[in-house]
Amino acid sequence: NWMEKDRRLIEQGRALVEGIKDYIQCNIGAMRNAARRESNHRRGRPNKLPEGVMIFLMMLHTLVPYRQLAGVVAGLFGEKIHYTTIEKRMKREKSKWNTKPIAGGGLLFFLKDIPVGKYFIDSSGFSRRRKGVWRATKFKIKIKRKWWKLHVVCDRNGKIVAFAVTEGEVNDSKVFEDFASVLPPGSVLFGDKGYSSRKNYKIARQYGITFHSPPKENASAKQKGCKEFADEVKLFRKLGYEEWKKITGYSE
């Protein structure tokens, strides 16, 4: 019964929204205006979803099928779009991206033409089984919650240039080299304390990029084979967080 299966998958997509909507800040009016602007140079009806939303759906598609994505779109944006339409648009969007396997499992998506510039790397976790937790708590049912992690590199304007979805247990630093390897030499990459390590500074030097990350409180200023990391710790302790941000450009 394909009609029933479609309905069930779409409902599962709506349930998935509950697990990720806390991490999404979307202005529906701005989203629709962006979709209309992007459709000005093409024939036919304007797209209902802009390019940014399609990238977001590409991320989710590493975990869920197209039918569930239709439920995600309905739950997040209130737009009813058939899953075949999502599939066609996503195939066009994927033509702009390259892929390669990453250390944490899965695929790294990155734009085919990334210019030299300043970029920011970060990650966020989300659950696919948020719906039904109340029932499990009420009846004291033990469930194994599966967590996933979204890793993203974006530019100063918030445009995503590379992303990957891994299991939640994958450490941020484990996929750092995969992302650093796709940035052009001469670029600057910023990350939070979770990425601060001598290993990552060495990787950045290997690929010809400059890396900045606020050091952890117990970070040692000794070089131990990585001068860049030692200089960062010394500069941070000398200037303090606020001045360090201005000097390195971390606050931009």
N, C-alpha and C positions, 0 to 999 in steps of 0.2 A: 504494500500500500504506500505508493510514493507520496501521495498527498499528506498522509499521516506522518510519514518520515520527515517531510519538509517542515511540517508544523512543529514537530518535536525538536528538530535541529535549530529552527528559528527561535524557539523558546529557550533552548540552551544558550543561544547567542545572547538573548536578553539577560539571562542569568549571569553570563560572563561579564556583562556591563556592571553588575553590582560589585564585582571583584576589582574593577579597574577605574570606576568613575571618580574615586577619590584622588586619582592621579591625573585626571584630565580636567583642564579648565577650558571650556569651549563657549564662545559667544556665538549663538546660533545665527543671529542677524549678520554678524561679520563674516561667518562661514559662508552664508548664501551669497553675500555680496562678492566675496572672493571667487566663488564658483562662477558667478555671472561675468566677472571681469576676465577670467581665464577663458571663457567661452566666446568672447567678442570676436576672435579671429578664426572661428570655425563655423561651418554651416550646420544647420539643424538646431534642435532644441538645446538650450544651455544645460551644462552639467549641474546636477544637484549637489555634488560634493566637490570641493576644491582638491588640488594636488596634495596638500598637507594631510588631508583626511585619508587619501588613498595610501600615502606612505604609512600612516598609522595602521591601516587595515593590512598592509603588507607585513607589518610586524606581527599582527595577530594571526595571520595566515600560516605562520610557522607552527602554530599550535592547533588551529581549528580550521574546518573546511569552509567553503564558500557559503553554504547554506546558513551556517551559524553566523557568518559575517553579516548576512542580511538582518539577522536579529540584533546584532550589535549596532548597526546603523539605525535601526528602528528605535532601539532603546536609548541611544545616546543623542541622536539628532532628530528623531521623530520623522524620518524620511523612509517611506516604503519603496525599496529598490529591489528588483529581482536579483537573485544571486548570479544569474548569467551576465547581467549588466556589470556587476562588480567584477566578475571574472575577466570580461573583455577589457575593462578599464585598467585593471591591475596588470594584465599582460602588456598593455601599452606602457604603463609606468615602469614595469620591470626592465624594459628595453633601455632605460636610462642608467641602469645600475649594473655593477659587476658583483659577483659573489665568490666566496672562497670559504672552505672549512676553517673553523677556529678551534683553539685549544680546549675551550670549555664545552665543545660539542655544538652542533648546529652550523648555521651559515652566517657569515658576515656579509652584509649588503653595504656597498659603498658606491658613490657616484663615479661615473667614468671619467669625469673631468673635475677634479678638486683643485681650486686655485691655492696659491700660497697665501696664508693669512693666519689669523688667531682663532683657535678652536677650543672648545670646552668638552671634557669627557665626564660622564656621570652615569649612574645606574639607579634603577628603582625596582622594587619587588612588587609582585601582585599574585593573587591567588585565583585559581580557576574554580574553587569550591567554596565560595563564600556563602552562596545560597544554601540554606538548610542547616546552618550552624546552630540557629536557635533551637530547632527540633532536637539536634544531637545533645545540646546542653540540657534541655528540659527532661529528656528521657535517659540522660547519662549514657549516651551512645558514643563510643570512642571512634573517631574517624581520623584517617590519615590525610592531613591537608598537604596538597602539592603546591609548592611555591615556585614561581618562575622569576627571572630577572631580566629586565630590559636594559641593555647597554646602548648608550647613544653618544655620538660626537656631533656637535652643532657649531655653527659659526657665531659671530657676535650678534647677528640679527635673529638668531634662533632657528635658522634653517638647518635641517638635519642633513649631514653629508655621509654618515655611516651609522649603522645600527646592527644589533644582534640580540637574539633572545636565547638565554641559556637557563639551565636549571638553577634554582635558588642557591644551591650550595657552592656555585662557582664564584670564587673570589674575584673582586674587581681587577686586581693586579694580574690575574691569570690571563685575561684577554687583552691586557694593555698593549702587548707587542703586536697583536693582530691589528689593532686600530692604528698604532703608530706607523705600521708598515705601509698603510694606504695614504698617509698624508704626504704632501710633497716636501722635499727638503727646503729648509728655510722657514717653515711654519713654526708657530708657537702654540703649545698645547698646555691647557690649565686643567687641574684636577683637584678634588678635595683631599682631605687627610688620608682617606682610604687608599689613595694611589701613591702616597709619599713613601718611597723606598729607594735604596741605592740601585737596586736592579732596574727600576723603571727609568731612573736618570741615565743609567748606562744604555738602556734600550733606545732612549730618545737621542742620545749622542750617536749611537750606531746608525740611526736613520736620518741624521742631519737635521733634527728638529730641536727646538728649545722647550724644555718642560719646566713648569712651575707648579708647586703644590705646597700648602702650608705644612711644615713639619710637625710631627707628633711631639707631645710634651717631653717624652723621654728620648727624643732623637739625639744621637751623638754627633758632635761636630767634627769627629775624626774622619779623615778621607776614606781609608780602607778601600782604596782602589777607585774611588769615585769623587773627584774634586767638585763636580757640579753639585752633588748632594751636600757636601760639607760647606760649600760657599752659601748655599740656600739657607742652611740652618744658622750659620753665623749672621747672615744678613737679617734673617727673621728676628733673631734674638737682639740684635743691635737696634733695629728700627721699631720693632713692635708690629702687631698685625696690621693696623690701619696704614702706617707709612709703607710697610712692605707691599701692601696691595697696590698703592699708587706707583711705586717704583717698578714693580714687575708687570703692571697692567692687569692684575688679577681682578680688580674691581670694575673693569670696563664692561 
